[in-house]
């Protein structure tokens, strides 16, 4: 085929004037046209070339007529369209040929307009069919890829579960042993080493718990259990718990919770994770002797909380990715302070499960503001996977 974009036609008729009429009618059109005098010549050409459309006379001399040619063509190439021409139309010939797969039954004599119209409709049908088949193949490829993705997701879940199990087993006795050891050591240097070891083990435990929580938040169903959450008390406890972290960096922490925002109904465990991640983020990415400001106020049925720091900030080209692209953000956020960059990804997913949202305002070198919006009351329901994309 010289030009694959042009349909190739074969005109089969024992009458030369008919062949010339058809060939002349289609001259200059977007078709490549060949002719044959009978079924034998047509089949010989069909072995040499791939034809898209065959226009054949029904009654032809020789051992094979148009109906036989139709049957043979469909056997060899089911996708080739065959148009039957006849000057003696009858139901006895029309019905069998159409049942065998003929595209059209064209009655002689016909003019050029009719021929062009029939051929054009056939070519258009072929193009649509080709596009539908291509779309079907793409859809099948997509289904296959999705199945592979689900399989990989299941493998990842199994791996994370194994990691959690294998890490927790040695961590529990290790933490207990360090605690008992620190109580028995009198040497200040030794006690300092024990304290540092305990802190590192706690960091490892937090990492394992973050991995597991991130995995759980992507499961198809995540139950959210709303209970009264005293936000001010929770934040105060976190500030005390991580006092050594922010005092070591000579940071100051300000907590400003307006009346009416101290308590709301939400999932306490998930809410504490949000506060912890944003607070630690403000600590680790702050400048020495910097400030951390945590503010809360109520706007209609929403509680707005702002975690603000005077730290290193986020480049403008990273702001659009900071919550959406877990792996891309991880490199930027962790190259100076370590970790795997799960914090903000966790915060976003947790807020989505509770009907909340988070935005960020930042300027590189000038600090960041993470603005969190909580609904006053979280409904006791299960959020589907579609929410967690």
N, C-alpha and C positions, 0 to 999 in steps of 0.2 A: 504494500500500500504506500503510495507516494506521499500522501498527506493524511495522517491518522485523524486529523480533526474533521475531515470531510467524509460523510457516509459513502460507501462504495455500493453501486447498484449494478445488477445484472438483468438485462432485458432478454427474455427467451420467447421467440416467436418464429414460426416457419415462414411467415409472410414478411418479406423485406420492407414493404412500405410501412408496416406497423412498427418494425424495429427502427426505421429511420425517423418516423413521426415521434416516437417516444424519445429517441436520442436527441433529436432536434429540439423538442419541447423542453428538455432538461439541460440543453447546452447553455453554458454561462451561469448555471446555478451552482450551489455549493455541494455538488455531487460529483463523484468519479464514476463514469458509466462505461460498462462493457456490454457486449451483445453476444447472443448465441442463437443458432437456428433451430436447435432441438434439445431434448433433455440430455442426450449423450454429450454434446458440446458443453452444455451448462455444467454437468458434473465434472468434466475434464477441467474447465476453468475453476470450478469450486475447489478442486484439489490443489490448484496453484495459488489461489488468492482467497482472502477472507472477505466475504460479501455481507453487508449489513441488511440489504433489502433485495429481494428477487421478485421481478415482475414477469410472470410467465403465462403464456396462453394455455388454455385448458385442453384444447384439441390439437394435437400435433402428431405428425407421422412418426413411425418408429415403434420400438417396443415399449416405450414409456411415454405416457401423456403427462399433462400438467398436474393431475392429481397424484400420479406416481412420483413425479419430481418433488412435489410438496412433501410427500411422506418421506422420501429419501433425504431431502434437505433437513427436515426436522429431526430425523434420526441422527444425522451427522452434526448438526449445529442447531440445537433447540432455540438459541437466542436470535437466529436469523429470521427476519420477517419475510413472509411470502404473500404477494398480492396476485390473485387469480384474475386473468382476463378471459372473457368469452363473448362470442357473438350469439350464442344460443343458451341464454340463461334458463335454467329449470331448477325446481326445488330438489330434484334428484341429484343434481351436481352441486348446488349451492350449499345445502346442509352438510353433506359429508366433508367438503373441503373446509368449511368453517369449523367443524368439529375436530378436524385434524390439525387445526391451528393456523389456518390462513388468516391474515390480518384483514383483508378486504376482498370483496367480490366485485370486480370492475366490469361493467357491461359495455361491449363495443356496439356502435362506434362511440367514442368519447372525444371531447375536445381537449385542447392543451390546458385550459384552466382547471378542468376536473382532474386531469392527471397530476398537475402540479400540486393541487390541493391535497389529494390523497397521499402523494409522496411526502409532502411537507408535514402532514399530520402524523404519518408513520415515523418520520425522522424525529419529530418533537416528542412523540411517545417514547421512542428509544432513548432519547436524551434524559427524559424524566425518569425512566426506569433505571438508567445508569446512575443517576444522581441518588435515587432511592436506595439502590444497592450499595452505593458508596457510603451513604448515611447509615445503612444497616450494618455494614462492616465496621464503621467507626463506632457505632453504638455497641456492637459486640466486643470490640477492642476495649471500650470504656468499661463495660461490665467485667471483662476479664481483669483489667487493671485494678478495678475497685475490689474485686475478690482477692487479688494479690495483696492489695493494701490492707484489707481487713485481716488477712492471714498474718501479715507483718505486725499489725496492731495487736493481735492476739499473742504473737510471740513476744512483743515488747512488754505486754501486760504480765505474761508469765515470767519474763526476765526480771521485771521490777519486783514482782512478788517474791521471787527467789532472793533477790538482792536484799529486800527488806528482812526476810527470814534469816539469811545468813549473817547479816550485819547485826541484827538485834540480839542474836544469841550470845556473841562475845561481848557486846556493848554493855549489857545489863550487869554481868559480874565485874566487868572492868571498871565501870563507874562506881559500883559498890566498893570494890577493892581500893580504888583511889581515895574514896571518902574515908574509909576506915584507916588507910595508911596515913592520910594527912592528920588525923587525930592523934596518931601515935608518934609522929615525928616532931621533935623539939627544935631541931636545927632550922633557923629561918630560911636558909637557902633551900633546904630540902622541902620545907613547907611551900615555898614559892614554886618549886618544880612540880610538886603535886598539884598545886592550884592550876598551873599552866596546862598540865596533862589533863586535868578534869575539864578545863575549858575546851581543849581540843576534842576530847571525846564527846562533849555536849554538842559541839559544832557538827561532828560527824553524825550524831543522832538526829540533829535538826535537818541535816541534808537528806538522810534516809526518809524522814517523815515528809519532807517537802516533795521528794520524788513520788512517794506513794500517794500523797494528796493530789498532786498534779495528774497522776494516772486515774485516780478515782473521779476527778472532776470531768474527765472525758468519757466516762461510761454512759451508756444510753439513758439510765435513770439514776438520778441523784436525789435522795430524800433530803428535804430541808425542814428542820424541826424548829419552829419559832418558839422562843422562850424570852422572858424579860431579860434584857441585857443592859446592865448599868455601865454605860460607856465611860463615864468619868472614872469610876473605880477600876475598870479594866485597863484604861490608859495609865492611871497612876501606878498600878501594879507593874505594868510593863516598864515604865520609867525607872522604878526601883529595881526591877530584875536585871536590867541592863545598865545599871549605874556605873559599873566598872568600865564598861565599854565607852560611854560618852565622857566620863570624867578623865579617863586615860588620854583622850583627845582634847581635853580642856574645853569641852563644849558646854553651852548653857541650854537648858530646855525650858520652854514656856508652855503652859497648858491653859487654854482659855475656852471653857465650855459654858456657853450661855445657858441661862435657865430655860427649862423646857426641852433641852436636848440631852439631858443626862441619861435618859433611859429610852429604849425602844424595843420592839419585839422582833427578834431575828435569831438566826442560828449562832449561838454563843461561840462554839468552837471555830466556825468559819470566820466570824467577825474578829475574834482574837488574832487569827492568822493574818487578816488584812492589816490590822493595826501593827502587829509585830513586823511584818515585811516592810511596810512603809516607814516605820520608826527606824529599823535597822538600816534601811536604805539611806535615810537622812543622816545616820551616824557615820556609816562607812564612806559615803561620798561627800563628806563635809570637809571644810578646811579646819586645821587646828585652830582652836579658840573661836570657832564659829558658833552659830546659833541654830536651834531647832524650835520652830513655833508650830504648835498644834491647836487649831481653832475649830469650834463647832457652833453652828447656828441653825435654827429651823426656818424653812421657807415653805409655807403651806403644808403639804403632806410629805415634804422631803427634808431630811437632815443633811446639811452640807458640812463636810469636814475638809479642812485644808492642812496638809502636812508640808510645811515650808522649811527649807534649809538655805544656808549661805555657802553651799558647797561648790563642786566643780562644774555643775550644770550639765546640760546635754546639748550636743551640736544640733543645729536646726535640721540637718539632713537625717538625723536619727529620731526626731520627734514622732514622725509618722509611723515608725517601726517599733517604737519602744514597747508597745503592748501586743502588737500583731505578729511580730516575727521573732519567735522565741530564740532561734539559733543565731540570727543576725545580731540581735541586741546583746546576746550573751558575751560576745567578744569585747564589745565596747565597755560593758558594765563591769566585767570581771578582770580585765587585764592588769588593773592596779591593785585591787583588794582581794582577788581570789573568788572562789565560788563558781557556780555553774549558771548563774543568771536566771534562776527560776522565780525570783521574788515577784517581779511585776507581772509576769505571765500568770502566776497563781492569783494575784490580787484581781486581775481583770476577770478571770474565770469565776472566782468566788462571787464577785459582785454581780455577774450575769446570772448566777444561780439564784440570787436573792432579789432580782429585779432592779439592781443598782447600776451605777456607771462610774467611770473614772476618766479624768482628762489631766493633761499635764501642760504646764507653762514653764519654760526654762530658757536660759541663755547661757551659753558656754562661759564658765568662769564666774558666773553671777548667781548661781544657785537655782533651785527648782521649786515649783509648787505642784503638788499632786492634789487635785480637787476630787473628792469622793462624794457621791450622792447616794444616800440610803433612803428607801421608802420608809415611812414611819413604822409601818407594819408589814412584815413579810408573810404572805399567805402560806399556810401549811400544805404544800403540794410538791409534786416531783417535776423537775424541769427536764425536758427532753434533750437529746443530743443536739438537735438543730440549734438550740440556744447556745451551745458551747463550741460552735465551729470557730 
